[in-house]
Amino acid sequence: MAEDTNIAKIEEHRAEIDEIDRKIVQLLNERAMHSLQIRDLKPGAKMGLYDPRREEEILQKVGKLNEGPLYSEHLREIYTTILKVMKEAPSL
């Protein structure tokens, strides 16, 4: 009986994770659109495409938002990867 209950709970958690993953993908694509629009606007604003200060600002903000259970250094790794991918994304 406990095995069946645990299996059912695992399936519930997996369904929740699937929904969260759907939202994460949606939000990452939404973020990418804003990032690409900013990239297109930077030359007209006489700004360079790469701004290491802005990247560090983003990483600092993410660390401050973190309430766990992920460690801040793990979030930093995730966001470093997100920022790298955004730089490599094709223009609109």
Biopython code that builds the backbone (N, CA, C, O; Angstrom):
import numpy as np
from Bio.PDB.StructureBuilder import StructureBuilder

atoms = [
    (1, "MET", "N", (0.821, -1.204, 0.000)),
    (1, "MET", "CA", (0.000, 0.000, 0.000)),
    (1, "MET", "C", (0.860, 1.261, 0.000)),
    (1, "MET", "O", (0.599, 2.188, -0.767)),
    (2, "ALA", "N", (1.895, 1.305, 0.863)),
    (2, "ALA", "CA", (2.779, 2.475, 0.918)),
    (2, "ALA", "C", (3.497, 2.664, -0.410)),
    (2, "ALA", "O", (3.734, 3.791, -0.845)),
    (3, "GLU", "N", (3.841, 1.548, -1.051)),
    (3, "GLU", "CA", (4.517, 1.641, -2.355)),
    (3, "GLU", "C", (3.617, 2.313, -3.378)),
    (3, "GLU", "O", (4.075, 3.167, -4.138)),
    (4, "ASP", "N", (2.349, 1.941, -3.407)),
    (4, "ASP", "CA", (1.398, 2.553, -4.343)),
    (4, "ASP", "C", (1.214, 4.036, -4.049)),
    (4, "ASP", "O", (1.121, 4.848, -4.969)),
    (5, "THR", "N", (1.162, 4.390, -2.763)),
    (5, "THR", "CA", (1.022, 5.787, -2.369)),
    (5, "THR", "C", (2.242, 6.590, -2.805)),
    (5, "THR", "O", (2.117, 7.697, -3.328)),
    (6, "ASN", "N", (3.416, 6.022, -2.586)),
    (6, "ASN", "CA", (4.643, 6.721, -2.986)),
    (6, "ASN", "C", (4.723, 6.880, -4.493)),
    (6, "ASN", "O", (5.129, 7.934, -4.983)),
    (7, "ILE", "N", (4.343, 5.856, -5.232)),
    (7, "ILE", "CA", (4.346, 5.940, -6.696)),
    (7, "ILE", "C", (3.383, 7.028, -7.156)),
    (7, "ILE", "O", (3.708, 7.799, -8.059)),
    (8, "ALA", "N", (2.214, 7.097, -6.554)),
    (8, "ALA", "CA", (1.231, 8.122, -6.910)),
    (8, "ALA", "C", (1.776, 9.518, -6.600)),
    (8, "ALA", "O", (1.597, 10.443, -7.393)),
    (9, "LYS", "N", (2.434, 9.672, -5.462)),
    (9, "LYS", "CA", (3.010, 10.975, -5.099)),
    (9, "LYS", "C", (4.134, 11.366, -6.050)),
    (9, "LYS", "O", (4.262, 12.535, -6.415)),
    (10, "ILE", "N", (4.953, 10.388, -6.453)),
    (10, "ILE", "CA", (6.024, 10.653, -7.421)),
    (10, "ILE", "C", (5.415, 11.159, -8.727)),
    (10, "ILE", "O", (5.907, 12.121, -9.316)),
    (11, "GLU", "N", (4.362, 10.518, -9.167)),
    (11, "GLU", "CA", (3.704, 10.942, -10.418)),
    (11, "GLU", "C", (3.124, 12.340, -10.295)),
    (11, "GLU", "O", (3.172, 13.110, -11.255)),
    (12, "GLU", "N", (2.579, 12.684, -9.144)),
    (12, "GLU", "CA", (2.064, 14.040, -8.910)),
    (12, "GLU", "C", (3.195, 15.062, -9.005)),
    (12, "GLU", "O", (3.052, 16.099, -9.652)),
    (13, "HIS", "N", (4.307, 14.762, -8.363)),
    (13, "HIS", "CA", (5.457, 15.674, -8.403)),
    (13, "HIS", "C", (5.987, 15.803, -9.833)),
    (13, "HIS", "O", (6.350, 16.896, -10.269)),
    (14, "ARG", "N", (6.028, 14.699, -10.549)),
    (14, "ARG", "CA", (6.500, 14.747, -11.934)),
    (14, "ARG", "C", (5.580, 15.580, -12.806)),
    (14, "ARG", "O", (6.050, 16.301, -13.686)),
    (15, "ALA", "N", (4.286, 15.495, -12.580)),
    (15, "ALA", "CA", (3.339, 16.321, -13.338)),
    (15, "ALA", "C", (3.568, 17.799, -13.040)),
    (15, "ALA", "O", (3.512, 18.635, -13.942)),
    (16, "GLU", "N", (3.826, 18.119, -11.776)),
    (16, "GLU", "CA", (4.116, 19.505, -11.398)),
    (16, "GLU", "C", (5.415, 19.979, -12.050)),
    (16, "GLU", "O", (5.492, 21.106, -12.540)),
    (17, "ILE", "N", (6.429, 19.120, -12.055)),
    (17, "ILE", "CA", (7.701, 19.472, -12.695)),
    (17, "ILE", "C", (7.493, 19.714, -14.186)),
    (17, "ILE", "O", (8.059, 20.654, -14.743)),
    (18, "ASP", "N", (6.690, 18.879, -14.835)),
    (18, "ASP", "CA", (6.408, 19.075, -16.262)),
    (18, "ASP", "C", (5.767, 20.437, -16.513)),
    (18, "ASP", "O", (6.102, 21.112, -17.486)),
    (19, "GLU", "N", (4.853, 20.838, -15.646)),
    (19, "GLU", "CA", (4.199, 22.145, -15.794)),
    (19, "GLU", "C", (5.198, 23.275, -15.540)),
    (19, "GLU", "O", (5.191, 24.279, -16.252)),
    (20, "ILE", "N", (6.040, 23.120, -14.546)),
    (20, "ILE", "CA", (7.069, 24.127, -14.262)),
    (20, "ILE", "C", (8.027, 24.240, -15.446)),
    (20, "ILE", "O", (8.398, 25.344, -15.843)),
    (21, "ASP", "N", (8.428, 23.104, -16.009)),
    (21, "ASP", "CA", (9.315, 23.126, -17.179)),
    (21, "ASP", "C", (8.671, 23.871, -18.341)),
    (21, "ASP", "O", (9.342, 24.625, -19.046)),
    (22, "ARG", "N", (7.371, 23.663, -18.545)),
    (22, "ARG", "CA", (6.656, 24.381, -19.605)),
    (22, "ARG", "C", (6.747, 25.884, -19.374)),
    (22, "ARG", "O", (6.998, 26.649, -20.305)),
    (23, "LYS", "N", (6.541, 26.299, -18.135)),
    (23, "LYS", "CA", (6.607, 27.727, -17.796)),
    (23, "LYS", "C", (8.024, 28.270, -17.960)),
    (23, "LYS", "O", (8.210, 29.384, -18.450)),
    (24, "ILE", "N", (9.027, 27.484, -17.550)),
    (24, "ILE", "CA", (10.421, 27.925, -17.680)),
    (24, "ILE", "C", (10.761, 28.163, -19.146)),
    (24, "ILE", "O", (11.369, 29.177, -19.489)),
    (25, "VAL", "N", (10.371, 27.234, -20.008)),
    (25, "VAL", "CA", (10.648, 27.392, -21.448)),
    (25, "VAL", "C", (9.962, 28.642, -21.977)),
    (25, "VAL", "O", (10.561, 29.411, -22.728)),
    (26, "GLN", "N", (8.719, 28.848, -21.592)),
    (26, "GLN", "CA", (7.978, 30.044, -22.024)),
    (26, "GLN", "C", (8.695, 31.309, -21.550)),
    (26, "GLN", "O", (8.866, 32.250, -22.326)),
    (27, "LEU", "N", (9.108, 31.339, -20.300)),
    (27, "LEU", "CA", (9.768, 32.521, -19.747)),
    (27, "LEU", "C", (11.147, 32.752, -20.358)),
    (27, "LEU", "O", (11.542, 33.895, -20.586)),
    (28, "LEU", "N", (11.885, 31.667, -20.625)),
    (28, "LEU", "CA", (13.195, 31.825, -21.267)),
    (28, "LEU", "C", (13.046, 32.415, -22.663)),
    (28, "LEU", "O", (13.848, 33.257, -23.068)),
    (29, "ASN", "N", (12.035, 31.984, -23.396)),
    (29, "ASN", "CA", (11.810, 32.545, -24.721)),
    (29, "ASN", "C", (11.348, 34.000, -24.644)),
    (29, "ASN", "O", (11.719, 34.818, -25.486)),
    (30, "GLU", "N", (10.547, 34.314, -23.645)),
    (30, "GLU", "CA", (10.125, 35.703, -23.433)),
    (30, "GLU", "C", (11.338, 36.569, -23.099)),
    (30, "GLU", "O", (11.476, 37.682, -23.607)),
    (31, "ARG", "N", (12.206, 36.053, -22.248)),
    (31, "ARG", "CA", (13.433, 36.769, -21.896)),
    (31, "ARG", "C", (14.309, 36.969, -23.119)),
    (31, "ARG", "O", (14.876, 38.044, -23.319)),
    (32, "ALA", "N", (14.418, 35.925, -23.939)),
    (32, "ALA", "CA", (15.225, 36.008, -25.160)),
    (32, "ALA", "C", (14.713, 37.096, -26.084)),
    (32, "ALA", "O", (15.508, 37.829, -26.673)),
    (33, "MET", "N", (13.411, 37.216, -26.221)),
    (33, "MET", "CA", (12.850, 38.259, -27.090)),
    (33, "MET", "C", (13.263, 39.651, -26.606)),
    (33, "MET", "O", (13.648, 40.498, -27.412)),
    (34, "HIS", "N", (13.185, 39.884, -25.317)),
    (34, "HIS", "CA", (13.598, 41.185, -24.776)),
    (34, "HIS", "C", (15.097, 41.412, -24.985)),
    (34, "HIS", "O", (15.526, 42.509, -25.344)),
    (35, "SER", "N", (15.873, 40.374, -24.760)),
    (35, "SER", "CA", (17.317, 40.476, -24.938)),
    (35, "SER", "C", (17.670, 40.803, -26.391)),
    (35, "SER", "O", (18.539, 41.634, -26.655)),
    (36, "LEU", "N", (16.994, 40.148, -27.317)),
    (36, "LEU", "CA", (17.260, 40.408, -28.737)),
    (36, "LEU", "C", (16.820, 41.810, -29.138)),
    (36, "LEU", "O", (17.480, 42.454, -29.953)),
    (37, "GLN", "N", (15.721, 42.287, -28.579)),
    (37, "GLN", "CA", (15.271, 43.655, -28.875)),
    (37, "GLN", "C", (16.276, 44.667, -28.334)),
    (37, "GLN", "O", (16.565, 45.665, -28.993)),
    (38, "ILE", "N", (16.805, 44.417, -27.150)),
    (38, "ILE", "CA", (17.838, 45.298, -26.589)),
    (38, "ILE", "C", (19.071, 45.280, -27.480)),
    (38, "ILE", "O", (19.653, 46.328, -27.760)),
    (39, "ARG", "N", (19.470, 44.092, -27.927)),
    (39, "ARG", "CA", (20.644, 43.978, -28.807)),
    (39, "ARG", "C", (20.452, 44.821, -30.069)),
    (39, "ARG", "O", (21.387, 45.483, -30.521)),
    (40, "ASP", "N", (19.257, 44.800, -30.631)),
    (40, "ASP", "CA", (18.995, 45.574, -31.837)),
    (40, "ASP", "C", (19.017, 47.077, -31.577)),
    (40, "ASP", "O", (19.340, 47.852, -32.477)),
    (41, "LEU", "N", (18.680, 47.496, -30.369)),
    (41, "LEU", "CA", (18.627, 48.922, -30.029)),
    (41, "LEU", "C", (19.986, 49.504, -29.626)),
    (41, "LEU", "O", (20.192, 50.713, -29.725)),
    (42, "LYS", "N", (20.899, 48.667, -29.180)),
    (42, "LYS", "CA", (22.179, 49.159, -28.654)),
    (42, "LYS", "C", (22.990, 49.981, -29.654)),
    (42, "LYS", "O", (23.505, 51.031, -29.269)),
    (43, "PRO", "N", (23.135, 49.567, -30.912)),
    (43, "PRO", "CA", (23.933, 50.399, -31.828)),
    (43, "PRO", "C", (23.378, 51.824, -31.971)),
    (43, "PRO", "O", (24.146, 52.784, -32.029)),
    (44, "GLY", "N", (22.061, 51.957, -32.027)),
    (44, "GLY", "CA", (21.445, 53.274, -32.136)),
    (44, "GLY", "C", (21.606, 54.106, -30.882)),
    (44, "GLY", "O", (21.487, 55.330, -30.925)),
    (45, "ALA", "N", (21.876, 53.450, -29.766)),
    (45, "ALA", "CA", (22.111, 54.142, -28.503)),
    (45, "ALA", "C", (23.602, 54.322, -28.244)),
    (45, "ALA", "O", (24.008, 54.756, -27.166)),
    (46, "LYS", "N", (24.417, 53.981, -29.252)),
    (46, "LYS", "CA", (25.873, 54.086, -29.150)),
    (46, "LYS", "C", (26.411, 53.255, -27.974)),
    (46, "LYS", "O", (27.316, 53.679, -27.255)),
    (47, "MET", "N", (25.832, 52.069, -27.803)),
    (47, "MET", "CA", (26.267, 51.158, -26.749)),
    (47, "MET", "C", (26.887, 49.924, -27.387)),
    (47, "MET", "O", (26.446, 49.475, -28.445)),
    (48, "GLY", "N", (27.904, 49.381, -26.744)),
    (48, "GLY", "CA", (28.491, 48.135, -27.206)),
    (48, "GLY", "C", (27.535, 46.979, -26.967)),
    (48, "GLY", "O", (26.656, 47.052, -26.108)),
    (49, "LEU", "N", (27.711, 45.918, -27.730)),
    (49, "LEU", "CA", (26.813, 44.777, -27.584)),
    (49, "LEU", "C", (27.062, 44.019, -26.276)),
    (49, "LEU", "O", (26.125, 43.474, -25.693)),
    (50, "TYR", "N", (28.301, 43.980, -25.816)),
    (50, "TYR", "CA", (28.628, 43.248, -24.588)),
    (50, "TYR", "C", (28.864, 44.222, -23.454)),
    (50, "TYR", "O", (29.650, 45.161, -23.585)),
    (51, "ASP", "N", (28.186, 43.999, -22.345)),
    (51, "ASP", "CA", (28.317, 44.864, -21.180)),
    (51, "ASP", "C", (28.565, 43.994, -19.944)),
    (51, "ASP", "O", (27.616, 43.538, -19.305)),
    (52, "PRO", "N", (29.837, 43.765, -19.609)),
    (52, "PRO", "CA", (30.137, 42.895, -18.464)),
    (52, "PRO", "C", (29.576, 43.420, -17.143)),
    (52, "PRO", "O", (29.263, 42.629, -16.253)),
    (53, "ARG", "N", (29.445, 44.731, -17.002)),
    (53, "ARG", "CA", (28.865, 45.285, -15.770)),
    (53, "ARG", "C", (27.402, 44.886, -15.645)),
    (53, "ARG", "O", (26.939, 44.540, -14.558)),
    (54, "ARG", "N", (26.675, 44.934, -16.760)),
    (54, "ARG", "CA", (25.263, 44.544, -16.735)),
    (54, "ARG", "C", (25.127, 43.054, -16.398)),
    (54, "ARG", "O", (24.240, 42.662, -15.639)),
    (55, "GLU", "N", (26.007, 42.234, -16.964)),
    (55, "GLU", "CA", (25.942, 40.804, -16.656)),
    (55, "GLU", "C", (26.177, 40.561, -15.172)),
    (55, "GLU", "O", (25.470, 39.765, -14.554)),
    (56, "GLU", "N", (27.151, 41.231, -14.602)),
    (56, "GLU", "CA", (27.418, 41.063, -13.174)),
    (56, "GLU", "C", (26.237, 41.569, -12.348)),
    (56, "GLU", "O", (25.894, 40.978, -11.324)),
    (57, "GLU", "N", (25.623, 42.652, -12.789)),
    (57, "GLU", "CA", (24.437, 43.181, -12.108)),
    (57, "GLU", "C", (23.320, 42.134, -12.093)),
    (57, "GLU", "O", (22.674, 41.928, -11.066)),
    (58, "ILE", "N", (23.097, 41.483, -13.219)),
    (58, "ILE", "CA", (22.071, 40.435, -13.314)),
    (58, "ILE", "C", (22.397, 39.306, -12.341)),
    (58, "ILE", "O", (21.528, 38.843, -11.604)),
    (59, "LEU", "N", (23.650, 38.868, -12.344)),
    (59, "LEU", "CA", (24.049, 37.761, -11.475)),
    (59, "LEU", "C", (23.911, 38.125, -9.994)),
    (59, "LEU", "O", (23.531, 37.286, -9.177)),
    (60, "GLN", "N", (24.218, 39.371, -9.654)),
    (60, "GLN", "CA", (24.058, 39.826, -8.275)),
    (60, "GLN", "C", (22.579, 39.835, -7.876)),
    (60, "GLN", "O", (22.224, 39.400, -6.780)),
    (61, "LYS", "N", (21.727, 40.332, -8.766)),
    (61, "LYS", "CA", (20.285, 40.386, -8.478)),
    (61, "LYS", "C", (19.715, 38.993, -8.271)),
    (61, "LYS", "O", (18.929, 38.764, -7.352)),
    (62, "VAL", "N", (20.116, 38.065, -9.130)),
    (62, "VAL", "CA", (19.627, 36.693, -9.008)),
    (62, "VAL", "C", (20.048, 36.104, -7.662)),
    (62, "VAL", "O", (19.259, 35.428, -7.002)),
    (63, "GLY", "N", (21.275, 36.358, -7.265)),
    (63, "GLY", "CA", (21.741, 35.866, -5.970)),
    (63, "GLY", "C", (20.923, 36.421, -4.815)),
    (63, "GLY", "O", (20.632, 35.707, -3.855)),
    (64, "LYS", "N", (20.554, 37.687, -4.906)),
    (64, "LYS", "CA", (19.757, 38.312, -3.845)),
    (64, "LYS", "C", (18.326, 37.784, -3.817)),
    (64, "LYS", "O", (17.695, 37.753, -2.761)),
    (65, "LEU", "N", (17.817, 37.370, -4.970)),
    (65, "LEU", "CA", (16.455, 36.839, -5.039)),
    (65, "LEU", "C", (16.353, 35.411, -4.512)),
    (65, "LEU", "O", (15.267, 34.941, -4.172)),
    (66, "ASN", "N", (17.477, 34.738, -4.449)),
    (66, "ASN", "CA", (17.478, 33.326, -4.105)),
    (66, "ASN", "C", (17.068, 33.087, -2.652)),
    (66, "ASN", "O", (17.650, 33.646, -1.722)),
    (67, "GLU", "N", (16.055, 32.246, -2.486)),
    (67, "GLU", "CA", (15.611, 31.851, -1.152)),
    (67, "GLU", "C", (15.804, 30.352, -0.935)),
    (67, "GLU", "O", (15.284, 29.796, 0.032)),
    (68, "GLY", "N", (16.556, 29.685, -1.839)),
    (68, "GLY", "CA", (16.831, 28.269, -1.711)),
    (68, "GLY", "C", (15.683, 27.414, -2.202)),
    (68, "GLY", "O", (14.605, 27.935, -2.486)),
    (69, "PRO", "N", (15.886, 26.150, -2.304)),
    (69, "PRO", "CA", (16.996, 25.377, -1.779)),
    (69, "PRO", "C", (18.243, 25.372, -2.669)),
    (69, "PRO", "O", (19.271, 24.819, -2.279)),
    (70, "LEU", "N", (18.169, 25.977, -3.854)),
    (70, "LEU", "CA", (19.365, 26.032, -4.704)),
    (70, "LEU", "C", (20.398, 26.957, -4.068)),
    (70, "LEU", "O", (20.051, 27.980, -3.477)),
    (71, "TYR", "N", (21.644, 26.593, -4.194)),
    (71, "TYR", "CA", (22.719, 27.469, -3.746)),
    (71, "TYR", "C", (22.883, 28.613, -4.743)),
    (71, "TYR", "O", (22.663, 28.440, -5.942)),
    (72, "SER", "N", (23.264, 29.760, -4.247)),
    (72, "SER", "CA", (23.441, 30.930, -5.115)),
    (72, "SER", "C", (24.478, 30.675, -6.198)),
    (72, "SER", "O", (24.319, 31.156, -7.320)),
    (73, "GLU", "N", (25.538, 29.929, -5.892)),
    (73, "GLU", "CA", (26.541, 29.655, -6.924)),
    (73, "GLU", "C", (25.979, 28.774, -8.040)),
    (73, "GLU", "O", (26.430, 28.857, -9.182)),
    (74, "HIS", "N", (25.002, 27.936, -7.713)),
    (74, "HIS", "CA", (24.368, 27.133, -8.758)),
    (74, "HIS", "C", (23.479, 28.003, -9.643)),
    (74, "HIS", "O", (23.456, 27.836, -10.863)),
    (75, "LEU", "N", (22.757, 28.924, -9.031)),
    (75, "LEU", "CA", (21.959, 29.861, -9.834)),
    (75, "LEU", "C", (22.865, 30.708, -10.712)),
    (75, "LEU", "O", (22.527, 31.009, -11.857)),
    (76, "ARG", "N", (24.009, 31.088, -10.179)),
    (76, "ARG", "CA", (24.974, 31.862, -10.960)),
    (76, "ARG", "C", (25.424, 31.067, -12.187)),
    (76, "ARG", "O", (25.540, 31.623, -13.280)),
    (77, "GLU", "N", (25.677, 29.771, -12.009)),
    (77, "GLU", "CA", (26.055, 28.920, -13.139)),
    (77, "GLU", "C", (24.937, 28.861, -14.179)),
    (77, "GLU", "O", (25.186, 28.968, -15.380)),
    (78, "ILE", "N", (23.721, 28.691, -13.709)),
    (78, "ILE", "CA", (22.571, 28.622, -14.627)),
    (78, "ILE", "C", (22.448, 29.926, -15.402)),
    (78, "ILE", "O", (22.292, 29.910, -16.623)),
    (79, "TYR", "N", (22.517, 31.053, -14.704)),
    (79, "TYR", "CA", (22.359, 32.345, -15.370)),
    (79, "TYR", "C", (23.543, 32.690, -16.258)),
    (79, "TYR", "O", (23.375, 33.350, -17.284)),
    (80, "THR", "N", (24.729, 32.256, -15.881)),
    (80, "THR", "CA", (25.887, 32.455, -16.759)),
    (80, "THR", "C", (25.650, 31.744, -18.084)),
    (80, "THR", "O", (25.969, 32.274, -19.148)),
    (81, "THR", "N", (25.094, 30.555, -18.015)),
    (81, "THR", "CA", (24.768, 29.810, -19.235)),
    (81, "THR", "C", (23.666, 30.498, -20.023)),
    (81, "THR", "O", (23.748, 30.592, -21.248)),
    (82, "ILE", "N", (22.641, 30.977, -19.341)),
    (82, "ILE", "CA", (21.560, 31.704, -20.026)),
    (82, "ILE", "C", (22.129, 32.916, -20.754)),
    (82, "ILE", "O", (21.797, 33.148, -21.916)),
    (83, "LEU", "N", (22.974, 33.683, -20.093)),
    (83, "LEU", "CA", (23.550, 34.882, -20.708)),
    (83, "LEU", "C", (24.433, 34.517, -21.888)),
    (83, "LEU", "O", (24.431, 35.221, -22.898)),
    (84, "LYS", "N", (25.183, 33.435, -21.782)),
    (84, "LYS", "CA", (26.022, 32.981, -22.898)),
    (84, "LYS", "C", (25.157, 32.606, -24.097)),
    (84, "LYS", "O", (25.467, 32.979, -25.229)),
    (85, "VAL", "N", (24.088, 31.878, -23.855)),
    (85, "VAL", "CA", (23.196, 31.460, -24.947)),
    (85, "VAL", "C", (22.538, 32.682, -25.577)),
    (85, "VAL", "O", (22.387, 32.737, -26.798)),
    (86, "MET", "N", (22.148, 33.649, -24.777)),
    (86, "MET", "CA", (21.517, 34.853, -25.315)),
    (86, "MET", "C", (22.464, 35.608, -26.246)),
    (86, "MET", "O", (22.041, 36.156, -27.264)),
    (87, "LYS", "N", (23.758, 35.631, -25.885)),
    (87, "LYS", "CA", (24.734, 36.307, -26.740)),
    (87, "LYS", "C", (24.900, 35.593, -28.085)),
    (87, "LYS", "O", (25.216, 36.219, -29.096)),
    (88, "GLU", "N", (24.685, 34.286, -28.080)),
    (88, "GLU", "CA", (24.864, 33.490, -29.293)),
    (88, "GLU", "C", (23.584, 33.364, -30.124)),
    (88, "GLU", "O", (23.616, 32.846, -31.241)),
    (89, "ALA", "N", (22.462, 33.835, -29.581)),
    (89, "ALA", "CA", (21.185, 33.703, -30.283)),
    (89, "ALA", "C", (21.187, 34.570, -31.545)),
    (89, "ALA", "O", (21.726, 35.677, -31.542)),
    (90, "PRO", "N", (20.584, 34.064, -32.615)),
    (90, "PRO", "CA", (20.513, 34.865, -33.849)),
    (90, "PRO", "C", (19.612, 36.079, -33.650)),
    (90, "PRO", "O", (18.685, 36.044, -32.842)),
    (91, "SER", "N", (19.883, 37.135, -34.379)),
    (91, "SER", "CA", (19.079, 38.349, -34.281)),
    (91, "SER", "C", (17.672, 38.104, -34.791)),
    (91, "SER", "O", (17.400, 37.129, -35.491)),
    (92, "LEU", "N", (16.788, 39.015, -34.422)),
    (92, "LEU", "CA", (15.382, 38.923, -34.871)),
    (92, "LEU", "C", (15.259, 39.112, -36.358)),
    (92, "LEU", "O", (14.153, 39.065, -36.897)),
]
sb = StructureBuilder()
sb.init_structure("model")
sb.init_model(0)
sb.init_chain("A")
sb.init_seg("    ")
for serial, (resi, resn, name, xyz) in enumerate(atoms, 1):
    if name == "N":
        sb.init_residue(resn, " ", resi, " ")
    sb.init_atom(name, np.array(xyz, "f"), 0.0, 1.0, " ", f" {name:<3s}", serial, name[0])
structure = sb.get_structure()
